[in-house]
């Protein structure tokens, strides 16, 4: 879900304003609301991305290519001498 941050910020500010009015300190309430809303919005974005990744089948189909980092594929015991790990493509 791409709308995680705006929804979280809106809910956080609404709760913050209510809290600020109840405590008679609106500035503190809005500040806390923005902080709580941003945190919950980022959490919603992260959980939405994890669900989309799981639904799509993992890492987007990037299976294969590049060097392996296991020692059985390379014939050495350090695992790091197989190459540079594939690197990026393009110029």
C-alpha positions, 0 to 999 in steps of 0.5 A: 500500500503506497498510502501508508505515510499520509494515512499515518500522519493524518491519524497521528496529527488527529490524535495529537491535536486531541491530546494537545487540547486535553492537556492544554498544550496544543504545540506538544500534542501536534509535535507528538502526533507528527512523530507518532504518525510518521512512525506508524506510517513508515511501519505501514509502508514497510508491512505493505512492501513486505506483503507485495514482495511475498505476493510477487514471489520474493526478490522480483525474479533476480535469480541467477547471474553473478558469482556464488558466495559458497565455497562448494561452488568455487573450490576454495574454503574462503568463499570470497575468492569466487569473484566480486559478487556479480556487480551492477550492469550498464554504463 
